Amino acid sequence: MNDPSDRPSWDAYFMDITSLVAKRSTCTRRGVGAILVKNKQILASGYNGAPTRVKHCAETGCLREQLNVPSGERHELCRGIHAEQNAIIQAALHGVSIKEAILYCTNLPCSICAKMIINAGITQIVYLSGYADSMSEEMLKEAGVDLIKFNPASEGDNDEMSVLQ
């Protein structure tokens, strides 16, 4: 029988699932995962990769690498859809409202995803690591979306996350 003190917090549980979702990524540069959660229930998940029925970058090569595009810039020069976009799209395809949901993702979203997140009514983002797109963080803060950096090292503490304000 498991020791109850070994049981992960809800945030650790959802972040573990998010990290597992990222393993489905077909991006050759960065595997990203995202899940949408409301009332401790997973509503949708997404990972980054090419659209359905389109060849993956693992097959075609990475256009961004070929053009030497730095991370966080020129998002339109990519065959892939971001994990956050895929999670929002999956919810829409299945008629699931994500208004007031929490987005768990392995990386802080880019500015394109930030705009979608804001308009989708997502109220909080819990993420593992940052992303080279300062406009994203500025817009999310301005829109009142709570940004929380998950800190797995402090798991078990009541202070496992820090809210960015």
GUDODREN-694070 format. One line per 4 residues: number of its first residue (from 1); their letters; for each residue x, y, z of N, C-alpha, C, O, CB. Coordinates in steps of 0.02 Angstrom, whole numbers, padded with zeros to 5 digits. Glycine has a CB too. Layout:
BEGIN
NUM) a) X Y Z X Y Z X Y Z X Y Z X Y Z  ...
END
This chain:
BEGIN
1) mndp) 00043 -00059 00000 00000 00000 00000 00044 00062 00000 00096 00063 00034 -00048 00000 00061  00024 00112 -00037 00063 00174 -00042 00057 00215 00022 00005 00217 00054 00041 00215 -00101  00112 00248 00038 00113 00295 00094 00079 00359 00071 00099 00388 00021 00187 00309 00118  00027 00382 00107 -00009 00443 00086 00037 00504 00079 00022 00550 00041 -00063 00459 00136
5) sdrp) 00093 00505 00115 00138 00562 00110 00176 00562 00043 00205 00613 00024 00188 00561 00168  00176 00505 00007 00207 00500 -00059 00160 00522 -00115 00181 00528 -00173 00231 00429 -00071  00099 00534 -00097 00049 00553 -00148 00065 00623 -00174 00075 00669 -00135 -00023 00551 -00118  00067 00631 -00241 00084 00697 -00269 00027 00747 -00258 -00031 00729 -00254 00100 00691 -00344
9) swda) 00045 00810 -00254 -00005 00863 -00252 -00042 00863 -00319 -00019 00832 -00367 00027 00933 -00237  -00098 00898 -00323 -00134 00903 -00386 -00091 00935 -00439 -00090 00912 -00496 -00198 00943 -00377  -00055 00987 -00421 -00012 01021 -00470 00043 00975 -00495 00059 00974 -00555 00018 01084 -00440  00074 00937 -00450 00126 00889 -00472 00096 00835 -00516 00127 00815 -00565 00161 00858 -00410
13) yfmd) 00038 00811 -00498 00002 00760 -00537 -00010 00784 -00609 00006 00750 -00657 -00064 00741 -00504  -00040 00844 -00614 -00055 00871 -00681 00008 00888 -00720 00010 00881 -00781 -00099 00933 -00674  00060 00911 -00686 00122 00927 -00721 00156 00863 -00745 00186 00863 -00799 00170 00967 -00675  00152 00810 -00706 00179 00745 -00729 00144 00722 -00792 00175 00698 -00839 00172 00691 -00673
17) itsl) 00078 00729 -00793 00040 00710 -00853 00059 00754 -00912 00066 00730 -00968 -00036 00715 -00839  00068 00818 -00899 00088 00865 -00952 00155 00845 -00982 00165 00847 -01043 00091 00937 -00925  00201 00826 -00939 00267 00804 -00963 00262 00740 -01004 00299 00731 -01052 00315 00793 -00903  00217 00695 -00985 00206 00634 -01023 00176 00651 -01092 00196 00622 -01142 00159 00586 -00984
21) vakr) 00128 00697 -01094 00097 00718 -01157 00151 00745 -01204 00149 00733 -01264 00042 00771 -01144  00199 00782 -01176 00253 00812 -01217 00293 00758 -01254 00322 00772 -01307 00300 00853 -01173  00296 00698 -01227 00333 00644 -01260 00303 00623 -01326 00336 00588 -01365 00338 00585 -01214  00240 00643 -01340 00208 00628 -01404 00228 00678 -01458 00212 00668 -01517 00132 00627 -01396
25) stct) 00263 00731 -01439 00282 00784 -01486 00322 00756 -01544 00362 00709 -01536 00323 00837 -01450  00311 00784 -01603 00350 00765 -01662 00398 00820 -01683 00430 00816 -01736 00304 00747 -01720  00404 00872 -01643 00450 00927 -01657 00522 00904 -01642 00535 00873 -01591 00432 00990 -01614  00567 00919 -01687 00636 00898 -01678 00676 00947 -01635 00732 00932 -01615 00670 00890 -01746
29) rrgv) 00648 01006 -01621 00683 01056 -01581 00664 01055 -01507 00707 01061 -01464 00671 01124 -01610  00599 01049 -01494 00576 01054 -01424 00509 01018 -01418 00461 01033 -01453 00569 01128 -01402  00506 00969 -01373 00444 00935 -01359 00405 00972 -01305 00431 00982 -01250 00456 00862 -01338  00344 00993 -01321 00304 01031 -01274 00237 00995 -01265 00208 00970 -01313 00293 01104 -01299
33) gail) 00213 00994 -01203 00149 00965 -01187 00106 01015 -01151 00131 01060 -01117 00156 00902 -01145  00040 01008 -01158 -00008 01052 -01124 -00071 01013 -01108 -00093 00970 -01146 -00025 01114 -01169  -00100 01028 -01051 -00166 01001 -01034 -00208 01057 -01004 -00183 01103 -00972 -00160 00941 -00983  -00273 01053 -01017 -00321 01100 -00989 -00360 01065 -00934 -00385 01010 -00944 -00368 01128 -01044
37) vknk) -00365 01097 -00876 -00395 01067 -00817 -00446 01115 -00787 -00434 01175 -00783 -00341 01048 -00765  -00501 01087 -00766 -00551 01126 -00729 -00582 01081 -00677 -00601 01024 -00691 -00606 01155 -00778  -00587 01106 -00616 -00615 01067 -00560 -00579 01000 -00552 -00611 00949 -00539 -00690 01056 -00570  -00514 01001 -00560 -00471 00942 -00553 -00486 00887 -00604 -00472 00828 -00592 -00479 00913 -00484
41) qila) -00515 00906 -00661 -00530 00860 -00715 -00494 00883 -00778 -00495 00942 -00794 -00607 00855 -00727  -00463 00836 -00813 -00429 00852 -00875 -00481 00859 -00930 -00521 00814 -00942 -00376 00798 -00893  -00481 00917 -00963 -00529 00931 -01016 -00501 00914 -01086 -00537 00889 -01129 -00549 01004 -01014  -00437 00928 -01096 -00406 00916 -01161 -00330 00917 -01153 -00304 00944 -01104 -00429 00970 -01214
45) sgyn) -00296 00887 -01201 -00223 00888 -01201 -00198 00904 -01270 -00234 00898 -01320 -00194 00820 -01176  -00135 00924 -01274 -00105 00938 -01338 -00029 00936 -01333 00000 00947 -01280 -00127 01005 -01365  00002 00920 -01389 00075 00923 -01394 00092 00956 -01461 00049 00960 -01505 00107 00851 -01389  00153 00978 -01468 00171 01014 -01529 00192 00965 -01584 00226 00915 -01572 00227 01063 -01516
49) gapt) 00170 00982 -01644 00186 00941 -01702 00145 00963 -01762 00103 01007 -01757 00173 00867 -01687  00158 00932 -01817 00124 00949 -01880 00049 00933 -01875 00029 00889 -01837 00155 00912 -01939  00008 00968 -01914 -00064 00953 -01914 -00078 00881 -01937 -00036 00849 -01969 -00101 01003 -01959  -00137 00857 -01920 -00160 00791 -01940 -00153 00783 -02015 -00171 00827 -02054 -00233 00780 -01918
53) rvkh) -00128 00726 -02036 -00120 00706 -02106 -00066 00747 -02143 -00063 00746 -02204 -00185 00714 -02142  -00023 00782 -02105 00033 00819 -02134 00097 00788 -02108 00101 00770 -02049 00029 00896 -02117  00147 00781 -02150 00210 00750 -02129 00241 00788 -02070 00239 00849 -02067 00260 00747 -02187  00269 00749 -02024 00301 00777 -01965 00371 00802 -01982 00402 00779 -02030 00304 00725 -01908
57) caet) 00396 00847 -01941 00463 00875 -01951 00517 00820 -01946 00570 00825 -01977 00477 00929 -01898  00502 00768 -01908 00549 00712 -01903 00559 00680 -01972 00612 00651 -01985 00524 00659 -01853  00509 00686 -02016 00513 00658 -02084 00541 00709 -02134 00579 00690 -02179 00444 00635 -02107  00523 00772 -02126 00540 00823 -02176 00602 00864 -02157 00632 00897 -02200 00482 00870 -02186
61) gclr) 00620 00862 -02093 00672 00907 -02068 00639 00971 -02042 00583 00987 -02061 00724 00923 -02124  00675 01005 -02001 00648 01065 -01968 00663 01127 -02011 00721 01145 -02022 00678 01074 -01897  00611 01158 -02035 00618 01219 -02076 00652 01274 -02036 00693 01311 -02064 00550 01242 -02101  00635 01281 -01973 00665 01334 -01931 00740 01324 -01923 00778 01372 -01924 00631 01336 -01861
65) eqln) 00761 01262 -01915 00833 01248 -01911 00867 01263 -01977 00921 01291 -01979 00845 01176 -01891  00835 01243 -02032 00864 01254 -02098 00872 01329 -02112 00920 01349 -02146 00819 01223 -02152  00827 01370 -02085 00830 01443 -02096 00865 01480 -02039 00868 01542 -02040 00760 01470 -02105  00891 01443 -01990 00924 01472 -01932 00880 01523 -01895 00904 01577 -01876 00989 01506 -01954
69) vpsg) 00817 01506 -01884 00771 01550 -01849 00780 01538 -01774 00773 01481 -01751 00697 01536 -01871  00794 01590 -01735 00803 01583 -01663 00737 01564 -01628 00683 01580 -01652 00830 01647 -01633  00742 01531 -01571 00685 01513 -01531 00647 01577 -01511 00677 01628 -01495 00707 01474 -01467  00581 01573 -01514 00540 01629 -01493 00526 01680 -01548 00492 01730 -01536 00572 01663 -01437
73) erhe) 00552 01668 -01608 00542 01715 -01664 00511 01680 -01724 00519 01620 -01733 00609 01748 -01683  00476 01719 -01765 00450 01696 -01830 00412 01630 -01825 00427 01582 -01861 00507 01689 -01880  00363 01628 -01781 00325 01566 -01769 00290 01541 -01832 00276 01481 -01838 00273 01578 -01715  00277 01586 -01879 00243 01565 -01940 00286 01520 -01984 00261 01486 -02029 00220 01625 -01980
77) lcrg) 00352 01520 -01972 00398 01479 -02010 00407 01411 -01976 00462 01392 -01957 00466 01514 -02019  00352 01376 -01969 00353 01311 -01936 00295 01269 -01961 00240 01295 -01971 00350 01319 -01858  00307 01206 -01972 00254 01160 -01994 00208 01141 -01936 00151 01119 -01946 00285 01096 -02024  00231 01150 -01875 00196 01126 -01817 00145 01174 -01787 00147 01234 -01799 00244 01108 -01765
81) ihae) 00101 01144 -01749 00053 01180 -01708 00077 01173 -01636 00098 01118 -01616 -00021 01153 -01717  00075 01226 -01598 00099 01224 -01529 00052 01182 -01485 -00007 01174 -01500 00105 01295 -01501  00079 01156 -01432 00042 01112 -01386 -00020 01147 -01358 -00073 01117 -01353 00087 01089 -01328  -00012 01210 -01339 -00068 01248 -01311 -00123 01256 -01363 -00183 01250 -01347 -00045 01317 -01286
85) qnai) -00104 01269 -01426 -00153 01276 -01480 -00189 01209 -01490 -00250 01208 -01498 -00118 01298 -01545  -00152 01155 -01490 -00183 01089 -01500 -00231 01072 -01443 -00284 01043 -01456 -00129 01035 -01504  -00215 01090 -01382 -00261 01077 -01326 -00325 01117 -01335 -00380 01091 -01324 -00228 01094 -01259  -00319 01181 -01354 -00378 01224 -01365 -00420 01196 -01423 -00481 01193 -01419 -00357 01297 -01379
89) iqaa) -00386 01176 -01477 -00421 01147 -01535 -00457 01083 -01516 -00514 01072 -01537 -00371 01135 -01592  -00425 01039 -01478 -00457 00976 -01458 -00520 00989 -01417 -00570 00956 -01427 -00408 00932 -01417  -00516 01038 -01372 -00576 01055 -01332 -00631 01080 -01379 -00689 01059 -01371 -00559 01109 -01279  -00614 01123 -01426 -00664 01149 -01473 -00695 01093 -01516 -00755 01091 -01526 -00633 01202 -01518
93) lhgv) -00652 01048 -01541 -00677 00993 -01583 -00727 00949 -01547 -00773 00921 -01577 -00618 00950 -01606  -00719 00943 -01481 -00761 00898 -01442 -00814 00936 -01401 -00849 00907 -01360 -00719 00857 -01395  -00820 01002 -01414 -00872 01041 -01381 -00864 01050 -01307 -00913 01052 -01269 -00938 01011 -01394  -00801 01055 -01284 -00786 01062 -01213 -00769 01134 -01197 -00721 01161 -01226 -00729 01014 -01192
97) sike) -00806 01165 -01152 -00791 01234 -01132 -00728 01235 -01089 -00721 01197 -01042 -00850 01265 -01094  -00683 01280 -01107 -00621 01288 -01067 -00618 01355 -01031 -00566 01375 -01005 -00559 01280 -01112  -00675 01390 -01031 -00679 01453 -00995 -00664 01442 -00921 -00693 01398 -00889 -00750 01485 -01004  -00618 01482 -00895 -00596 01479 -00825 -00555 01416 -00809 -00550 01396 -00751 -00655 01482 -00779
101) aily) -00528 01384 -00861 -00486 01325 -00850 -00415 01346 -00831 -00396 01405 -00838 -00485 01279 -00913  -00377 01298 -00807 -00305 01307 -00794 -00267 01270 -00849 -00284 01213 -00866 -00285 01280 -00722  -00217 01303 -00876 -00174 01272 -00926 -00110 01251 -00892 -00074 01293 -00864 -00160 01320 -00986  -00094 01187 -00895 -00030 01161 -00873 00012 01151 -00935 -00011 01119 -00982 -00037 01094 -00830
105) ctnl) 00072 01178 -00937 00114 01167 -00996 00188 01163 -00976 00209 01191 -00925 00103 01222 -01048  00225 01130 -01018 00296 01120 -01002 00336 01184 -01012 00390 01191 -00984 00324 01064 -01044  00311 01230 -01054 00345 01293 -01065 00295 01351 -01062 00236 01342 -01077 00381 01293 -01134  00319 01409 -01042 00277 01468 -01045 00257 01478 -01118 00300 01475 -01162 00314 01532 -01016
109) pcsi) 00193 01491 -01132 00170 01498 -01201 00201 01557 -01238 00222 01606 -01207 00095 01503 -01203  00203 01552 -01304 00226 01607 -01347 00171 01659 -01352 00116 01649 -01326 00247 01581 -01418  00185 01715 -01386 00136 01769 -01391 00076 01749 -01433 00020 01772 -01419 00169 01831 -01422  00085 01708 -01484 00027 01685 -01524 -00019 01643 -01480 -00080 01653 -01480 00051 01644 -01586
113) cakm) 00009 01596 -01443 -00031 01555 -01398 -00062 01597 -01342 -00119 01585 -01322 00012 01498 -01367  -00025 01647 -01318 -00050 01690 -01265 -00115 01724 -01286 -00162 01729 -01246 00002 01743 -01246  -00117 01748 -01348 -00178 01781 -01372 -00237 01732 -01373 -00293 01751 -01356 -00166 01810 -01443  -00224 01671 -01394 -00277 01621 -01395 -00300 01603 -01324 -00360 01596 -01311 -00253 01557 -01432
117) iina) -00252 01597 -01279 -00267 01580 -01210 -00310 01634 -01178 -00359 01619 -01144 -00202 01572 -01170  -00292 01697 -01190 -00330 01753 -01162 -00402 01751 -01188 -00449 01756 -01149 -00297 01821 -01180  -00410 01745 -01254 -00477 01746 -01283 -00518 01683 -01268 -00579 01684 -01273 -00473 01755 -01358  -00485 01628 -01251 -00520 01567 -01232 -00546 01569 -01161 -00585 01526 -01141 -00474 01507 -01241
121) gitq) -00525 01619 -01122 -00550 01626 -01053 -00511 01585 -01003 -00535 01575 -00947 -00621 01607 -01050  -00452 01562 -01021 -00410 01525 -00974 -00384 01575 -00922 -00360 01628 -00940 -00350 01489 -01010  -00388 01557 -00859 -00373 01605 -00805 -00304 01596 -00773 -00280 01641 -00738 -00425 01601 -00753  -00273 01539 -00784 -00210 01525 -00749 -00167 01479 -00792 -00192 01435 -00826 -00222 01493 -00679
125) ivyl) -00102 01491 -00790 -00054 01449 -00825 -00003 01426 -00774 00028 01466 -00740 -00021 01486 -00885  00006 01360 -00770 00059 01331 -00729 00108 01300 -00778 00090 01259 -00819 00030 01276 -00677  00171 01320 -00773 00221 01299 -00822 00286 01278 -00788 00300 01299 -00732 00234 01354 -00873  00325 01238 -00824 00390 01214 -00796 00447 01262 -00811 00487 01278 -00767 00406 01146 -00824
129) sgya) 00453 01283 -00874 00509 01327 -00891 00486 01384 -00937 00433 01380 -00968 00565 01288 -00925  00527 01435 -00940 00510 01495 -00979 00517 01485 -01053 00530 01430 -01077 00553 01552 -00957  00509 01540 -01090 00513 01540 -01162 00537 01609 -01184 00521 01659 -01152 00443 01522 -01195  00574 01611 -01238 00605 01673 -01261 00555 01718 -01298 00565 01732 -01357 00665 01658 -01306
133) dsms) 00503 01740 -01264 00453 01783 -01294 00425 01828 -01240 00375 01811 -01208 00396 01741 -01329  00456 01886 -01229 00436 01931 -01175 00366 01960 -01187 00331 01977 -01139 00486 01987 -01167  00346 01968 -01250 00280 01995 -01265 00225 01951 -01236 00173 01976 -01213 00271 02002 -01341  00235 01886 -01237 00187 01838 -01210 00173 01852 -01137 00116 01859 -01116 00213 01767 -01220
137) eeml) 00225 01854 -01098 00218 01865 -01026 00184 01932 -01012 00141 01937 -00968 00286 01863 -00991  00203 01984 -01048 00173 02051 -01039 00098 02049 -01053 00059 02076 -01015 00207 02102 -01085  00078 02018 -01109 00007 02015 -01127 -00033 01975 -01076 -00088 01995 -01057 -00002 01985 -01196  -00006 01917 -01056 -00042 01875 -01008 -00053 01912 -00942 -00107 01909 -00913 -00004 01809 -00997
141) keag) -00001 01946 -00919 -00008 01984 -00856 -00059 02040 -00864 -00101 02051 -00820 00060 02013 -00835  -00055 02076 -00920 -00102 02131 -00932 -00174 02106 -00933 -00219 02141 -00910 -00085 02166 -00998  -00185 02047 -00960 -00252 02018 -00965 -00276 01986 -00900 -00333 01963 -00895 -00254 01966 -01020  -00232 01984 -00850 -00252 01956 -00785 -00247 01881 -00780 -00277 01851 -00736 -00320 01976 -00769
145) vdli) -00209 01850 -00826 -00199 01777 -00822 -00142 01765 -00773 -00087 01791 -00780 -00181 01747 -00894  -00155 01724 -00722 -00104 01708 -00671 -00052 01663 -00702 -00068 01612 -00732 -00136 01675 -00609  00011 01682 -00694 00067 01641 -00718 00102 01611 -00658 00124 01647 -00613 00117 01684 -00761  00106 01546 -00657 00135 01511 -00599 00190 01464 -00624 00176 01418 -00663 00081 01472 -00559
149) kfnp) 00250 01475 -00601 00306 01432 -00619 00308 01374 -00569 00317 01384 -00509 00374 01471 -00619  00299 01314 -00594 00300 01254 -00552 00372 01238 -00534 00416 01239 -00577 00265 01194 -00588  00383 01222 -00471 00450 01205 -00448 00448 01134 -00419 00430 01124 -00361 00475 01256 -00395  00468 01085 -00460 00464 01015 -00436 00512 01001 -00378 00501 00954 -00340 00479 00968 -00493
153) aseg) 00564 01041 -00371 00613 01030 -00317 00582 01041 -00248 00604 01011 -00199 00673 01077 -00326  00530 01082 -00245 00500 01096 -00180 00436 01055 -00169 00396 01070 -00124 00484 01170 -00173  00426 01003 -00211 00368 00960 -00204 00364 00935 -00132 00414 00913 -00103 00370 00901 -00254  00305 00938 -00104 00295 00918 -00034 00290 00979 00010 00260 00976 00064 00352 00873 -00011
157) dnde) 00319 01035 -00011 00311 01097 00025 00244 01129 00006 00217 01114 -00047 00370 01146 00011  00219 01172 00048 00159 01209 00031 00175 01265 -00018 00130 01293 -00048 00126 01238 00093  00238 01281 -00025 00260 01335 -00069 00290 01309 -00134 00341 01334 -00156 00312 01379 -00033  00260 01258 -00164 00291 01226 -00222 00290 01269 -00284 00326 01254 -00332 00256 01162 -00236
161) msvl) 00250 01322 -00284 00246 01364 -00344 00253 01436 -00325 00240 01456 -00268 00181 01352 -00381  00274 01476 -00373 00278 01548 -00362 00236 01583 -00414 00243 01571 -00474 00351 01572 -00363  00192 01628 -00392 00150 01666 -00437 00189 01726 -00460 00218 01762 -00420 00084 01686 -00403  00190 01737 -00526 00222 01796 -00555 00169 01850 -00561 00116 01838 -00590 00254 01780 -00624
165) q) 00182 01908 -00534 00133 01963 -00538 00164 02025 -00567 00130 02076 -00574 00105 01978 -00469
END
